[in-house]
């Protein structure tokens, strides 16, 4: 199936709001997001304000503008604005939480086999320095229901478990985890909970107060489609005293009676471009303006589309869905056959020769990767406002051809 203009599926009528390459079928919003043009314009206006008078911007405007964002974010995720700090991404936010907990040698941090590798990597470095231990609960995949998650996580708890890190939506396997139920169960055992909600805002309804986790981190540059480098960190009030950023700015020694240290220290961590964060309200406004029903309607549309898209890919390839529909957000993962032995040492651009071929020969951008703890490789599709069902059908045809090619190559 050679890619031509006539065979390429069209995007939705909303695609004109993005600057995505029209020559690419883009089915990977989940990795880095994609920013609508009006939000980029809003960010540029903020940058212009900063460069017009940099000293006034950083000394006078920044805190005020950050508070505007804090009010909007608090309303969006249902929490008190004063309990929110901001970070460039969820990876930094998680590292910040870990640095603010007094771990002792032998303390255990509980994760599971579906967690994002940045958290696992940070825990590995911390273990080498402090003598802590990372414990992985073996959550199955394929999976049939949320109880399997609960059973696996709680079975891995020990008297040494000090912190549990749980993804709200798993990045590699794209399933919604029962974070509220797990938080309650873990708290009953005296264990602190950090929820990695990197993918949650605008994929699922988010109520941070109701979840009750000790720490909640999330990105806006993914599904809210704000500029890259905009994330938040929610810390329960009782844990904010002494909770500090990874890096301390030149201002932290100043004694202030007008602002809590938790806010002042996180709002300014040194000279940087804060425009991505300050453009978050423009991203929230964008969906309210272009789609009747705003973000709630967006989440339903994207969920319904990815369910249909997964069905189309599975029908074309003969592959089986590995998770129930009610555990899917706006993404879905599909298990693939193992990489052929002959291709395992192939140099690649995107990490898997199959993904390279999808990009080079079909102009489809979709991840193909492996999670060692799940024992195989898979692809993950994402549905955003600019996508159509025809794009997933196109992917299904391409995958069917390429998996057949792999089968022939492996048998030669």
ZAVOLO-842256 format. One record per residue (C-alpha): residue in three letters; x, y, z. Coordinates in nm, 2 decimals, always signed. Example, Ala and Ser with C-alpha at 12.3 -4.5 7.8 and 13.67 -1.06 7.14 Angstrom:
BEGIN
+------+--------+--------+--------+
! type !     px !     py !     pz !
+------+--------+--------+--------+
!  ALA !  +1.23 !  -0.45 !  +0.78 !
!  SER !  +1.37 !  -0.11 !  +0.71 !
+------+--------+--------+--------+
END
This chain:
BEGIN
+------+--------+--------+--------+
! type !     px !     py !     pz !
+------+--------+--------+--------+
!  UNK !  +0.00 !  +0.00 !  +0.00 !
!  UNK !  +0.19 !  +0.30 !  -0.13 !
!  UNK !  +0.10 !  +0.63 !  +0.02 !
!  UNK !  -0.05 !  +0.88 !  -0.22 !
!  UNK !  -0.26 !  +1.19 !  -0.18 !
!  UNK !  -0.57 !  +0.99 !  -0.29 !
!  UNK !  -0.51 !  +0.71 !  -0.03 !
!  UNK !  -0.43 !  +0.94 !  +0.26 !
!  UNK !  -0.73 !  +0.97 !  +0.50 !
!  UNK !  -0.84 !  +1.33 !  +0.58 !
!  UNK !  -0.84 !  +1.48 !  +0.93 !
!  UNK !  -1.15 !  +1.62 !  +1.09 !
!  UNK !  -1.29 !  +1.97 !  +1.03 !
!  UNK !  -1.12 !  +2.08 !  +1.35 !
!  UNK !  -0.77 !  +2.00 !  +1.22 !
!  UNK !  -0.74 !  +2.35 !  +1.08 !
!  UNK !  -0.68 !  +2.48 !  +1.44 !
!  UNK !  -0.35 !  +2.28 !  +1.46 !
!  UNK !  -0.02 !  +2.33 !  +1.27 !
!  UNK !  +0.03 !  +1.96 !  +1.22 !
!  UNK !  +0.21 !  +1.84 !  +0.91 !
!  UNK !  -0.07 !  +1.76 !  +0.66 !
!  UNK !  +0.15 !  +1.49 !  +0.50 !
!  UNK !  +0.15 !  +1.29 !  +0.83 !
!  UNK !  -0.14 !  +1.09 !  +0.97 !
!  UNK !  -0.08 !  +1.19 !  +1.33 !
!  UNK !  -0.21 !  +0.93 !  +1.58 !
!  UNK !  +0.03 !  +1.00 !  +1.87 !
!  UNK !  -0.12 !  +1.30 !  +2.06 !
!  UNK !  -0.04 !  +1.11 !  +2.38 !
!  UNK !  +0.34 !  +1.14 !  +2.37 !
!  UNK !  +0.39 !  +1.52 !  +2.35 !
!  UNK !  +0.05 !  +1.66 !  +2.27 !
!  UNK !  +0.00 !  +1.92 !  +1.99 !
!  UNK !  -0.08 !  +2.28 !  +2.05 !
!  UNK !  -0.36 !  +2.47 !  +1.87 !
!  UNK !  -0.26 !  +2.78 !  +1.68 !
!  UNK !  -0.45 !  +3.02 !  +1.90 !
!  UNK !  -0.28 !  +2.89 !  +2.20 !
!  UNK !  +0.06 !  +2.93 !  +2.04 !
!  UNK !  -0.05 !  +3.29 !  +1.96 !
!  UNK !  -0.14 !  +3.34 !  +2.33 !
!  UNK !  +0.20 !  +3.21 !  +2.44 !
!  UNK !  +0.37 !  +3.45 !  +2.20 !
!  UNK !  +0.18 !  +3.74 !  +2.34 !
!  UNK !  +0.30 !  +3.65 !  +2.69 !
!  UNK !  +0.66 !  +3.62 !  +2.56 !
!  UNK !  +0.62 !  +3.97 !  +2.40 !
!  UNK !  +0.51 !  +4.10 !  +2.74 !
!  UNK !  +0.82 !  +3.94 !  +2.90 !
!  UNK !  +1.06 !  +4.08 !  +2.65 !
!  UNK !  +0.91 !  +4.43 !  +2.65 !
!  UNK !  +1.02 !  +4.48 !  +3.01 !
!  UNK !  +1.19 !  +4.17 !  +3.15 !
!  UNK !  +1.26 !  +4.32 !  +3.50 !
!  UNK !  +0.90 !  +4.43 !  +3.55 !
!  UNK !  +0.78 !  +4.09 !  +3.42 !
!  UNK !  +0.98 !  +3.88 !  +3.66 !
!  UNK !  +0.95 !  +4.11 !  +3.96 !
!  UNK !  +0.59 !  +4.23 !  +3.93 !
!  UNK !  +0.38 !  +4.04 !  +3.67 !
!  UNK !  +0.49 !  +3.68 !  +3.71 !
!  UNK !  +0.33 !  +3.61 !  +4.05 !
!  UNK !  +0.01 !  +3.79 !  +3.95 !
!  UNK !  -0.02 !  +3.60 !  +3.62 !
!  UNK !  +0.06 !  +3.27 !  +3.79 !
!  UNK !  -0.22 !  +3.33 !  +4.04 !
!  UNK !  -0.46 !  +3.37 !  +3.75 !
!  UNK !  -0.35 !  +3.03 !  +3.62 !
!  UNK !  -0.38 !  +2.89 !  +3.97 !
!  UNK !  -0.74 !  +3.00 !  +4.00 !
!  UNK !  -0.83 !  +2.85 !  +3.66 !
!  UNK !  -0.65 !  +2.52 !  +3.73 !
!  UNK !  -0.80 !  +2.49 !  +4.08 !
!  UNK !  -1.15 !  +2.52 !  +3.93 !
!  UNK !  -1.07 !  +2.28 !  +3.65 !
!  UNK !  -0.93 !  +2.00 !  +3.87 !
!  UNK !  -1.14 !  +2.08 !  +4.18 !
!  UNK !  -0.89 !  +2.18 !  +4.45 !
!  UNK !  -0.79 !  +2.49 !  +4.65 !
!  UNK !  -0.56 !  +2.71 !  +4.43 !
!  UNK !  -0.33 !  +2.76 !  +4.73 !
!  UNK !  -0.24 !  +2.39 !  +4.72 !
!  UNK !  -0.11 !  +2.40 !  +4.37 !
!  UNK !  +0.25 !  +2.45 !  +4.25 !
!  UNK !  +0.37 !  +2.44 !  +3.90 !
!  UNK !  +0.65 !  +2.25 !  +3.72 !
!  UNK !  +0.78 !  +2.21 !  +3.36 !
!  UNK !  +0.66 !  +1.85 !  +3.34 !
!  UNK !  +0.54 !  +1.56 !  +3.54 !
!  UNK !  +0.88 !  +1.40 !  +3.55 !
!  UNK !  +1.02 !  +1.70 !  +3.73 !
!  UNK !  +0.72 !  +1.71 !  +3.96 !
!  UNK !  +0.76 !  +1.35 !  +4.06 !
!  UNK !  +1.13 !  +1.40 !  +4.13 !
!  UNK !  +1.04 !  +1.70 !  +4.34 !
!  UNK !  +0.80 !  +1.49 !  +4.55 !
!  UNK !  +1.06 !  +1.22 !  +4.60 !
!  UNK !  +1.32 !  +1.47 !  +4.71 !
!  UNK !  +1.08 !  +1.61 !  +4.98 !
!  UNK !  +1.01 !  +1.28 !  +5.15 !
!  UNK !  +1.25 !  +1.17 !  +5.43 !
!  UNK !  +1.33 !  +0.82 !  +5.31 !
!  UNK !  +1.54 !  +0.58 !  +5.52 !
!  UNK !  +1.75 !  +0.28 !  +5.40 !
!  UNK !  +1.52 !  -0.01 !  +5.35 !
!  UNK !  +1.21 !  +0.20 !  +5.28 !
!  UNK !  +1.00 !  +0.05 !  +5.00 !
!  UNK !  +0.84 !  +0.25 !  +4.72 !
!  UNK !  +0.56 !  +0.06 !  +4.55 !
!  UNK !  +0.50 !  +0.09 !  +4.18 !
!  UNK !  +0.36 !  -0.14 !  +3.92 !
!  UNK !  +0.46 !  -0.30 !  +3.59 !
!  UNK !  +0.26 !  -0.04 !  +3.39 !
!  UNK !  +0.44 !  +0.27 !  +3.52 !
!  UNK !  +0.62 !  +0.53 !  +3.31 !
!  UNK !  +0.99 !  +0.48 !  +3.31 !
!  UNK !  +1.10 !  +0.82 !  +3.42 !
!  UNK !  +0.96 !  +0.75 !  +3.77 !
!  UNK !  +1.12 !  +0.41 !  +3.77 !
!  UNK !  +1.45 !  +0.56 !  +3.67 !
!  UNK !  +1.44 !  +0.83 !  +3.93 !
!  UNK !  +1.36 !  +0.56 !  +4.20 !
!  UNK !  +1.66 !  +0.36 !  +4.08 !
!  UNK !  +1.89 !  +0.66 !  +4.12 !
!  UNK !  +1.74 !  +0.73 !  +4.46 !
!  UNK !  +1.79 !  +0.37 !  +4.57 !
!  UNK !  +2.16 !  +0.39 !  +4.49 !
!  UNK !  +2.19 !  +0.70 !  +4.70 !
!  UNK !  +1.96 !  +0.63 !  +4.99 !
!  UNK !  +1.93 !  +0.25 !  +5.01 !
!  UNK !  +1.56 !  +0.25 !  +4.93 !
!  UNK !  +1.40 !  -0.03 !  +4.74 !
!  UNK !  +1.16 !  -0.02 !  +4.44 !
!  UNK !  +0.89 !  -0.29 !  +4.45 !
!  UNK !  +0.69 !  -0.36 !  +4.14 !
!  UNK !  +0.34 !  -0.50 !  +4.16 !
!  UNK !  +0.27 !  -0.73 !  +3.87 !
!  UNK !  -0.04 !  -0.59 !  +3.71 !
!  UNK !  -0.15 !  -0.82 !  +3.42 !
!  UNK !  -0.18 !  -0.72 !  +3.05 !
!  UNK !  -0.40 !  -0.81 !  +2.88 !
!  UNK !  -0.64 !  -0.72 !  +3.16 !
!  UNK !  -1.01 !  -0.78 !  +3.22 !
!  UNK !  -1.11 !  -0.54 !  +3.50 !
!  UNK !  -0.99 !  -0.30 !  +3.76 !
!  UNK !  -1.00 !  -0.55 !  +4.04 !
!  UNK !  -0.69 !  -0.72 !  +3.89 !
!  UNK !  -0.51 !  -0.39 !  +3.95 !
!  UNK !  -0.63 !  -0.36 !  +4.31 !
!  UNK !  -0.54 !  -0.72 !  +4.39 !
!  UNK !  -0.19 !  -0.69 !  +4.24 !
!  UNK !  -0.10 !  -0.36 !  +4.40 !
!  UNK !  -0.23 !  -0.45 !  +4.75 !
!  UNK !  -0.06 !  -0.79 !  +4.74 !
!  UNK !  +0.27 !  -0.61 !  +4.70 !
!  UNK !  +0.23 !  -0.40 !  +5.01 !
!  UNK !  +0.47 !  -0.48 !  +5.30 !
!  UNK !  +0.53 !  -0.33 !  +5.64 !
!  UNK !  +0.82 !  -0.13 !  +5.48 !
!  UNK !  +0.61 !  +0.03 !  +5.21 !
!  UNK !  +0.64 !  +0.41 !  +5.26 !
!  UNK !  +0.51 !  +0.55 !  +4.93 !
!  UNK !  +0.30 !  +0.42 !  +4.64 !
!  UNK !  +0.33 !  +0.58 !  +4.30 !
!  UNK !  +0.02 !  +0.50 !  +4.08 !
!  UNK !  -0.05 !  +0.63 !  +3.73 !
!  UNK !  -0.40 !  +0.77 !  +3.69 !
!  UNK !  -0.38 !  +0.66 !  +3.32 !
!  UNK !  -0.09 !  +0.44 !  +3.23 !
!  UNK !  +0.13 !  +0.57 !  +2.95 !
!  UNK !  +0.25 !  +0.25 !  +2.78 !
!  UNK !  -0.07 !  +0.05 !  +2.82 !
!  UNK !  -0.32 !  +0.33 !  +2.81 !
!  UNK !  -0.57 !  +0.21 !  +3.08 !
!  UNK !  -0.74 !  +0.40 !  +3.36 !
!  UNK !  -0.64 !  +0.27 !  +3.70 !
!  UNK !  -0.87 !  +0.27 !  +4.00 !
!  UNK !  -0.67 !  +0.54 !  +4.18 !
!  UNK !  -0.94 !  +0.65 !  +4.42 !
!  UNK !  -1.00 !  +0.30 !  +4.55 !
!  UNK !  -0.63 !  +0.23 !  +4.57 !
!  UNK !  -0.56 !  +0.56 !  +4.75 !
!  UNK !  -0.82 !  +0.48 !  +5.02 !
!  UNK !  -0.69 !  +0.12 !  +5.07 !
!  UNK !  -0.32 !  +0.24 !  +5.09 !
!  UNK !  -0.41 !  +0.52 !  +5.33 !
!  UNK !  -0.58 !  +0.27 !  +5.55 !
!  UNK !  -0.24 !  +0.09 !  +5.57 !
!  UNK !  -0.06 !  +0.42 !  +5.66 !
!  UNK !  +0.11 !  +0.46 !  +5.31 !
!  UNK !  +0.14 !  +0.79 !  +5.13 !
!  UNK !  +0.02 !  +0.80 !  +4.77 !
!  UNK !  +0.16 !  +0.99 !  +4.47 !
!  UNK !  -0.07 !  +0.98 !  +4.17 !
!  UNK !  +0.11 !  +1.03 !  +3.84 !
!  UNK !  -0.17 !  +1.20 !  +3.64 !
!  UNK !  +0.04 !  +1.31 !  +3.34 !
!  UNK !  -0.23 !  +1.20 !  +3.10 !
!  UNK !  -0.54 !  +1.27 !  +3.31 !
!  UNK !  -0.65 !  +1.63 !  +3.24 !
!  UNK !  -0.89 !  +1.63 !  +2.95 !
!  UNK !  -0.89 !  +1.26 !  +2.92 !
!  UNK !  -1.09 !  +1.19 !  +3.24 !
!  UNK !  -1.29 !  +1.40 !  +3.47 !
!  UNK !  -1.04 !  +1.51 !  +3.74 !
!  UNK !  -1.14 !  +1.58 !  +4.10 !
!  UNK !  -0.82 !  +1.61 !  +4.29 !
!  UNK !  -1.00 !  +1.68 !  +4.62 !
!  UNK !  -1.21 !  +1.37 !  +4.60 !
!  UNK !  -0.91 !  +1.15 !  +4.51 !
!  UNK !  -0.74 !  +1.26 !  +4.83 !
!  UNK !  -0.39 !  +1.15 !  +4.73 !
!  UNK !  -0.10 !  +1.31 !  +4.93 !
!  UNK !  +0.05 !  +1.43 !  +4.60 !
!  UNK !  -0.10 !  +1.46 !  +4.25 !
!  UNK !  +0.10 !  +1.56 !  +3.95 !
!  UNK !  -0.02 !  +1.61 !  +3.59 !
!  UNK !  +0.07 !  +1.76 !  +3.25 !
!  UNK !  -0.13 !  +2.02 !  +3.06 !
!  UNK !  +0.07 !  +2.00 !  +2.74 !
!  UNK !  -0.07 !  +1.66 !  +2.66 !
!  UNK !  -0.45 !  +1.64 !  +2.64 !
!  UNK !  -0.53 !  +2.00 !  +2.74 !
!  UNK !  -0.30 !  +2.09 !  +2.45 !
!  UNK !  -0.12 !  +2.38 !  +2.61 !
!  UNK !  +0.24 !  +2.46 !  +2.52 !
!  UNK !  +0.51 !  +2.21 !  +2.62 !
!  UNK !  +0.64 !  +2.27 !  +2.97 !
!  UNK !  +0.32 !  +2.32 !  +3.17 !
!  UNK !  +0.24 !  +2.09 !  +3.45 !
!  UNK !  +0.10 !  +2.11 !  +3.81 !
!  UNK !  +0.18 !  +1.96 !  +4.14 !
!  UNK !  -0.09 !  +1.93 !  +4.41 !
!  UNK !  +0.04 !  +1.88 !  +4.77 !
!  UNK !  -0.20 !  +1.83 !  +5.07 !
!  UNK !  -0.18 !  +2.13 !  +5.31 !
!  UNK !  -0.04 !  +1.92 !  +5.59 !
!  UNK !  +0.26 !  +1.83 !  +5.38 !
!  UNK !  +0.35 !  +2.17 !  +5.24 !
!  UNK !  +0.57 !  +2.30 !  +5.53 !
!  UNK !  +0.93 !  +2.25 !  +5.42 !
!  UNK !  +0.82 !  +2.12 !  +5.08 !
!  UNK !  +1.05 !  +2.29 !  +4.83 !
!  UNK !  +1.15 !  +2.29 !  +4.46 !
!  UNK !  +1.45 !  +2.09 !  +4.34 !
!  UNK !  +1.63 !  +2.42 !  +4.28 !
!  UNK !  +1.61 !  +2.73 !  +4.50 !
!  UNK !  +1.61 !  +3.07 !  +4.34 !
!  UNK !  +1.80 !  +3.38 !  +4.45 !
!  UNK !  +1.48 !  +3.51 !  +4.63 !
!  UNK !  +1.41 !  +3.23 !  +4.88 !
!  UNK !  +1.60 !  +3.40 !  +5.16 !
!  UNK !  +1.37 !  +3.70 !  +5.15 !
!  UNK !  +1.12 !  +3.69 !  +5.44 !
!  UNK !  +0.77 !  +3.76 !  +5.32 !
!  UNK !  +0.44 !  +3.81 !  +5.51 !
!  UNK !  +0.23 !  +3.84 !  +5.19 !
!  UNK !  +0.28 !  +3.50 !  +5.04 !
!  UNK !  +0.32 !  +3.14 !  +5.15 !
!  UNK !  +0.67 !  +3.00 !  +5.09 !
!  UNK !  +0.51 !  +2.70 !  +4.91 !
!  UNK !  +0.37 !  +2.94 !  +4.64 !
!  UNK !  +0.66 !  +3.19 !  +4.63 !
!  UNK !  +0.93 !  +2.93 !  +4.60 !
!  UNK !  +0.76 !  +2.74 !  +4.32 !
!  UNK !  +0.63 !  +3.04 !  +4.12 !
!  UNK !  +0.99 !  +3.16 !  +4.06 !
!  UNK !  +1.27 !  +2.90 !  +4.04 !
!  UNK !  +1.50 !  +3.13 !  +3.84 !
!  UNK !  +1.51 !  +3.29 !  +3.50 !
!  UNK !  +1.31 !  +3.08 !  +3.26 !
!  UNK !  +1.04 !  +3.10 !  +3.00 !
!  UNK !  +0.71 !  +3.07 !  +3.20 !
!  UNK !  +0.49 !  +3.14 !  +2.90 !
!  UNK !  +0.39 !  +2.78 !  +2.85 !
!  UNK !  +0.23 !  +2.77 !  +3.20 !
!  UNK !  +0.07 !  +3.11 !  +3.16 !
!  UNK !  -0.09 !  +3.00 !  +2.83 !
!  UNK !  -0.28 !  +2.72 !  +3.00 !
!  UNK !  -0.60 !  +2.93 !  +3.04 !
!  UNK !  -0.60 !  +2.99 !  +2.66 !
!  UNK !  -0.58 !  +2.62 !  +2.60 !
!  UNK !  -0.88 !  +2.56 !  +2.83 !
!  UNK !  -1.07 !  +2.84 !  +2.66 !
!  UNK !  -0.99 !  +2.69 !  +2.31 !
!  UNK !  -1.20 !  +2.37 !  +2.36 !
!  UNK !  -1.49 !  +2.57 !  +2.51 !
!  UNK !  -1.50 !  +2.79 !  +2.21 !
!  UNK !  -1.46 !  +2.53 !  +1.93 !
!  UNK !  -1.66 !  +2.24 !  +2.06 !
!  UNK !  -2.02 !  +2.26 !  +2.20 !
!  UNK !  -2.00 !  +2.12 !  +2.55 !
!  UNK !  -1.63 !  +2.20 !  +2.59 !
!  UNK !  -1.39 !  +1.96 !  +2.75 !
!  UNK !  -1.66 !  +1.72 !  +2.88 !
!  UNK !  -1.78 !  +1.68 !  +2.52 !
!  UNK !  -1.42 !  +1.65 !  +2.41 !
!  UNK !  -1.35 !  +1.36 !  +2.64 !
!  UNK !  -1.66 !  +1.17 !  +2.53 !
!  UNK !  -1.58 !  +1.23 !  +2.16 !
!  UNK !  -1.22 !  +1.12 !  +2.19 !
!  UNK !  -1.31 !  +0.81 !  +2.40 !
!  UNK !  -1.58 !  +0.70 !  +2.16 !
!  UNK !  -1.34 !  +0.76 !  +1.86 !
!  UNK !  -1.06 !  +0.56 !  +2.01 !
!  UNK !  -1.29 !  +0.27 !  +2.09 !
!  UNK !  -1.40 !  +0.26 !  +1.73 !
!  UNK !  -1.04 !  +0.32 !  +1.61 !
!  UNK !  -0.91 !  +0.03 !  +1.81 !
!  UNK !  -1.19 !  -0.20 !  +1.68 !
!  UNK !  -1.09 !  -0.10 !  +1.32 !
!  UNK !  -0.72 !  -0.18 !  +1.38 !
!  UNK !  -0.80 !  -0.51 !  +1.54 !
!  UNK !  -1.04 !  -0.61 !  +1.26 !
!  UNK !  -0.78 !  -0.53 !  +1.00 !
!  UNK !  -0.50 !  -0.71 !  +1.17 !
!  UNK !  -0.68 !  -0.99 !  +1.36 !
!  UNK !  -0.53 !  -0.87 !  +1.69 !
!  UNK !  -0.73 !  -0.89 !  +2.01 !
!  UNK !  -0.82 !  -0.59 !  +2.23 !
!  UNK !  -0.62 !  -0.63 !  +2.56 !
!  UNK !  -0.84 !  -0.42 !  +2.78 !
!  UNK !  -1.21 !  -0.35 !  +2.83 !
!  UNK !  -1.36 !  -0.04 !  +2.67 !
!  UNK !  -1.45 !  +0.11 !  +3.01 !
!  UNK !  -1.08 !  +0.12 !  +3.11 !
!  UNK !  -0.99 !  +0.32 !  +2.80 !
!  UNK !  -0.95 !  +0.70 !  +2.81 !
!  UNK !  -0.87 !  +0.87 !  +2.48 !
!  UNK !  -0.59 !  +0.62 !  +2.40 !
!  UNK !  -0.58 !  +0.25 !  +2.34 !
!  UNK !  -0.29 !  +0.00 !  +2.33 !
!  UNK !  -0.29 !  -0.30 !  +2.10 !
!  UNK !  -0.05 !  -0.59 !  +2.16 !
!  UNK !  +0.17 !  -0.68 !  +1.86 !
!  UNK !  +0.36 !  -0.99 !  +1.78 !
!  UNK !  +0.72 !  -1.00 !  +1.90 !
!  UNK !  +0.99 !  -0.83 !  +1.69 !
!  UNK !  +1.13 !  -1.08 !  +1.45 !
!  UNK !  +1.47 !  -1.21 !  +1.55 !
!  UNK !  +1.63 !  -1.09 !  +1.23 !
!  UNK !  +1.53 !  -0.73 !  +1.31 !
!  UNK !  +1.63 !  -0.71 !  +1.67 !
!  UNK !  +1.97 !  -0.55 !  +1.60 !
!  UNK !  +1.85 !  -0.31 !  +1.34 !
!  UNK !  +1.94 !  +0.05 !  +1.39 !
!  UNK !  +1.62 !  +0.26 !  +1.41 !
!  UNK !  +1.51 !  +0.62 !  +1.43 !
!  UNK !  +1.20 !  +0.57 !  +1.65 !
!  UNK !  +1.30 !  +0.26 !  +1.85 !
!  UNK !  +1.13 !  -0.01 !  +1.64 !
!  UNK !  +1.18 !  -0.09 !  +1.27 !
!  UNK !  +0.80 !  -0.12 !  +1.24 !
!  UNK !  +0.75 !  +0.23 !  +1.35 !
!  UNK !  +1.02 !  +0.35 !  +1.11 !
!  UNK !  +0.84 !  +0.18 !  +0.82 !
!  UNK !  +0.50 !  +0.32 !  +0.93 !
!  UNK !  +0.65 !  +0.67 !  +0.92 !
!  UNK !  +0.87 !  +0.63 !  +0.61 !
!  UNK !  +0.64 !  +0.43 !  +0.38 !
!  UNK !  +0.29 !  +0.53 !  +0.50 !
!  UNK !  +0.35 !  +0.86 !  +0.67 !
!  UNK !  +0.18 !  +0.74 !  +0.99 !
!  UNK !  +0.31 !  +0.86 !  +1.33 !
!  UNK !  +0.22 !  +0.61 !  +1.60 !
!  UNK !  +0.44 !  +0.46 !  +1.87 !
!  UNK !  +0.56 !  +0.10 !  +1.86 !
!  UNK !  +0.74 !  +0.01 !  +2.17 !
!  UNK !  +0.80 !  -0.26 !  +2.43 !
!  UNK !  +0.75 !  -0.27 !  +2.80 !
!  UNK !  +0.98 !  -0.54 !  +2.95 !
!  UNK !  +0.75 !  -0.62 !  +3.23 !
!  UNK !  +0.46 !  -0.69 !  +2.99 !
!  UNK !  +0.67 !  -0.93 !  +2.79 !
!  UNK !  +0.59 !  -0.80 !  +2.44 !
!  UNK !  +0.56 !  -0.50 !  +2.22 !
!  UNK !  +0.26 !  -0.29 !  +2.13 !
!  UNK !  +0.13 !  +0.01 !  +1.95 !
!  UNK !  -0.07 !  +0.29 !  +2.12 !
!  UNK !  -0.32 !  +0.50 !  +1.93 !
!  UNK !  -0.45 !  +0.84 !  +2.05 !
!  UNK !  -0.77 !  +1.02 !  +1.95 !
!  UNK !  -0.78 !  +1.39 !  +1.95 !
!  UNK !  -1.02 !  +1.65 !  +1.80 !
!  UNK !  -0.83 !  +1.66 !  +1.48 !
!  UNK !  -0.85 !  +1.28 !  +1.42 !
!  UNK !  -1.11 !  +1.07 !  +1.22 !
!  UNK !  -1.21 !  +0.71 !  +1.21 !
!  UNK !  -1.07 !  +0.69 !  +0.86 !
!  UNK !  -0.72 !  +0.75 !  +0.99 !
!  UNK !  -0.74 !  +0.45 !  +1.22 !
!  UNK !  -0.87 !  +0.24 !  +0.94 !
!  UNK !  -0.57 !  +0.35 !  +0.73 !
!  UNK !  -0.34 !  +0.25 !  +1.02 !
!  UNK !  -0.51 !  -0.09 !  +1.04 !
!  UNK !  -0.45 !  -0.16 !  +0.67 !
!  UNK !  -0.08 !  -0.05 !  +0.70 !
!  UNK !  -0.02 !  -0.26 !  +1.01 !
!  UNK !  -0.18 !  -0.57 !  +0.85 !
!  UNK !  +0.06 !  -0.54 !  +0.56 !
!  UNK !  +0.36 !  -0.48 !  +0.77 !
!  UNK !  +0.29 !  -0.76 !  +1.02 !
!  UNK !  +0.25 !  -0.99 !  +0.73 !
!  UNK !  +0.59 !  -0.87 !  +0.60 !
!  UNK !  +0.75 !  -0.94 !  +0.94 !
!  UNK !  +0.60 !  -1.29 !  +0.94 !
!  UNK !  +0.75 !  -1.36 !  +0.60 !
!  UNK !  +1.09 !  -1.22 !  +0.70 !
!  UNK !  +1.10 !  -1.42 !  +1.02 !
!  UNK !  +1.03 !  -1.75 !  +0.84 !
!  UNK !  +1.30 !  -1.70 !  +0.58 !
+------+--------+--------+--------+
END
